């Protein structure tokens, strides 16, 4: 009688061949070459000429066994901008960073915004600034004026803010949000933008909040009266 059979050893599963992506190029399965190491070897004066020739041949074999594949990035959706029509813009801080700490910060942001709007031919209809958010109602004259205006404003103010607070990194979160507003909804949108400080608990009424267009319109009306 045959004795007990020995337990079968652990069988290894065949690993599927992996393909590495190097600078948008899919390598053939036969050639997995570390180009950083090859570059250092080729540049080293201690490497014999025969080895250099062999490495050069490997590189040529790799180039002939490469299959290029198109790189598909997540495309941004085009921003819907209507010329000479108002758009509601919302700017928020990244990671709950504070945008405005002192009255000078609010004035500095408004100054940067005014310069950028004058350069990019935009018109401001309403605004309200809170510590971590900024809400604007802007009408651009050209499709790209709105993006250029917001880009210059955010970049310049972020540089100034980081320099004053001795910090670094992004200040505003992602792309700014913009929504086209029809002519019939301009007044309703303006009241909603000016009521953001009241909703946030910064003031009892829109006119009582200093850093909004409601306060400026009230001051101008009292000055005229």
matplotlib code that plots the C-alpha trace (Angstrom):
import matplotlib.pyplot as plt

x = [0.0, 1.1, 1.8, 0.2, 1.0, 2.9, 1.0, 1.4, 3.6, 2.3, 1.8, 2.6, 0.2, 1.5, 1.6, 0.1, 2.5, 2.1, 2.6, 4.2, 3.1, 6.1, 5.5, 2.2, 3.8, 2.7, 5.7, 5.6, 5.4, 8.9, 10.9, 10.6, 13.5, 14.4, 15.4, 16.8, 19.3, 20.2, 20.8, 23.2, 25.0, 25.4, 26.7, 29.2, 32.8, 33.5, 31.1, 33.0, 32.2, 30.8, 28.2, 27.3, 26.8, 24.6, 22.5, 22.1, 20.9, 18.3, 17.0, 16.7, 14.8, 12.5, 11.7, 10.8, 8.6, 6.6, 2.9, 1.7, -1.7, -3.6, -3.8, -7.4, -7.6, -10.8, -11.8, -13.3, -16.7, -16.7, -17.9, -21.3, -20.7, -23.1, -21.5, -22.8, -25.0, -24.6, -23.2, -23.3, -19.8, -18.9, -15.4, -14.7, -11.5, -9.7, -9.6, -11.6, -8.8, -9.8, -9.9, -10.4, -9.2, -9.1, -10.8, -7.6, -8.0, -11.5, -10.2, -7.2, -9.4, -11.8, -8.9, -7.4, -10.9, -11.5, -8.1, -8.7, -12.3, -11.0, -8.3, -10.7, -13.7, -16.2, -18.9, -19.8, -23.5, -23.4, -21.1, -20.8, -17.6, -17.6, -14.6, -14.3, -16.4, -16.9, -20.1, -20.1, -22.5, -20.4, -21.2, -18.3, -18.1, -16.4, -16.6, -13.0, -13.2, -14.9, -12.3, -9.4, -10.8, -11.3, -8.0, -6.0, -8.0, -7.5, -3.9, -2.9, -4.9, -3.5, 0.0, -0.6, -2.5, 0.2, 3.0, 1.3, 0.3, 3.7, 1.9, 1.9, -0.3, -3.7, -6.1, -9.2, -10.8, -11.1, -12.6, -14.9, -18.6, -20.5, -24.1, -25.7, -28.5, -31.4, -32.4, -35.7, -33.8, -31.1, -32.9, -33.7, -30.1, -28.7, -30.9, -29.8, -26.1, -26.5, -28.4, -25.5, -24.0, -27.4, -27.7, -24.2, -25.1, -22.7, -25.4, -29.1, -29.8, -28.0, -27.6, -26.0, -23.1, -20.2, -18.6, -21.5, -23.0, -26.2, -24.2, -22.7, -26.0, -27.5, -24.6, -24.9, -28.7, -28.2, -25.5, -27.8, -30.7]
y = [0.0, 3.4, 5.7, 9.1, 11.6, 14.7, 17.9, 19.7, 22.8, 26.3, 27.0, 30.4, 32.1, 33.5, 37.3, 39.1, 41.3, 45.0, 47.9, 51.1, 54.5, 56.8, 60.3, 59.3, 56.3, 52.7, 50.4, 47.0, 44.1, 42.8, 45.9, 47.4, 49.9, 52.4, 55.4, 57.3, 54.6, 54.2, 57.9, 57.9, 54.9, 56.5, 59.7, 58.0, 58.0, 54.8, 52.8, 50.8, 51.5, 48.0, 48.5, 51.9, 50.4, 47.6, 50.1, 52.2, 49.1, 48.5, 52.0, 51.6, 48.3, 50.1, 52.9, 50.3, 48.4, 51.4, 51.8, 55.3, 55.8, 59.1, 60.7, 61.7, 64.3, 65.4, 68.4, 71.4, 72.4, 75.7, 78.6, 80.0, 83.8, 86.2, 89.5, 92.7, 90.7, 90.3, 87.1, 86.1, 85.1, 83.3, 83.1, 80.8, 80.2, 76.9, 74.8, 77.4, 80.0, 83.6, 86.0, 89.2, 89.8, 93.6, 96.5, 97.1, 93.6, 94.4, 97.7, 96.0, 93.4, 96.1, 98.1, 95.0, 94.2, 97.7, 97.7, 94.4, 95.3, 98.5, 96.6, 93.8, 96.0, 94.7, 96.4, 95.7, 95.8, 94.4, 92.8, 91.5, 90.4, 88.1, 86.7, 83.5, 84.3, 87.0, 87.4, 89.6, 90.6, 91.4, 92.2, 91.5, 93.1, 90.0, 86.3, 86.1, 89.3, 87.7, 84.8, 87.2, 89.6, 86.9, 85.3, 88.5, 89.5, 86.2, 85.9, 89.4, 89.3, 85.9, 87.1, 90.2, 88.2, 85.5, 88.0, 89.9, 86.8, 85.1, 82.1, 80.2, 78.1, 78.6, 81.1, 80.5, 77.1, 75.6, 77.7, 80.5, 79.8, 82.0, 82.0, 84.0, 86.3, 87.4, 91.0, 90.3, 88.7, 91.3, 93.1, 89.8, 88.6, 91.9, 91.6, 88.0, 88.9, 91.8, 89.6, 87.1, 89.0, 88.9, 85.1, 84.7, 86.7, 89.6, 92.3, 92.8, 94.3, 94.5, 98.3, 97.9, 95.8, 97.9, 95.7, 95.4, 97.4, 98.0, 100.2, 102.1, 102.7, 103.8, 106.2, 107.6, 108.1, 110.0, 112.1, 113.1, 113.8]
z = [0.0, -0.8, 2.1, 2.6, -0.1, 1.0, 1.1, -2.2, -2.0, -2.4, -6.1, -7.4, -9.7, -12.8, -12.6, -15.5, -17.3, -16.3, -18.5, -17.2, -18.4, -19.0, -20.2, -21.9, -23.6, -22.9, -22.9, -24.5, -22.0, -23.0, -22.1, -18.6, -18.6, -15.9, -18.0, -15.0, -14.2, -17.9, -18.2, -15.2, -16.5, -20.0, -18.5, -16.2, -17.5, -15.6, -17.8, -20.5, -24.1, -24.7, -22.0, -23.3, -26.8, -25.3, -23.4, -26.5, -28.3, -25.5, -25.9, -29.6, -29.1, -26.7, -29.1, -31.8, -29.4, -28.1, -28.6, -28.2, -26.6, -26.4, -23.0, -22.1, -19.4, -17.7, -19.8, -18.1, -19.2, -21.0, -18.8, -20.0, -20.3, -22.0, -23.0, -21.3, -19.1, -15.3, -13.8, -10.1, -9.0, -5.7, -4.3, -1.4, 0.6, 0.6, 3.8, 5.7, 5.4, 6.4, 3.4, 5.4, 9.0, 9.3, 7.5, 5.5, 4.0, 2.7, 1.3, -0.3, -2.0, -3.3, -4.7, -6.5, -7.8, -9.1, -10.9, -12.5, -13.6, -15.2, -17.1, -18.2, -19.0, -16.4, -14.5, -10.9, -9.9, -6.4, -3.9, -0.3, 1.4, 4.4, 6.2, 4.1, 1.0, -1.6, -3.6, -6.7, -9.5, -12.5, -16.2, -18.6, -22.1, -23.7, -23.0, -21.6, -19.6, -16.6, -16.3, -16.8, -14.2, -11.6, -12.3, -11.8, -8.7, -7.0, -7.8, -6.8, -3.6, -2.7, -3.1, -1.0, 1.7, 1.9, 2.1, 4.9, 6.9, 6.2, 4.8, 1.5, -0.7, -2.4, -0.9, -3.0, -3.5, -7.1, -9.9, -9.1, -9.6, -12.0, -13.0, -15.8, -14.5, -16.7, -16.8, -15.0, -12.0, -11.5, -8.6, -6.9, -7.3, -6.0, -2.8, -2.3, -2.6, -0.2, 2.3, 2.7, 5.7, 7.4, 6.9, 8.2, 11.4, 10.6, 10.7, 11.4, 8.0, 4.7, 5.0, 8.4, 7.0, 6.0, 3.3, 0.9, -1.9, 0.2, 2.6, -0.2, -2.0, 1.3, 1.9, -1.6, -1.2, 2.1, 0.5, -2.4, 0.0]

ax = plt.figure().add_subplot(projection="3d")
ax.plot(x, y, z, "-o")
ax.set_aspect("equal")
plt.show()
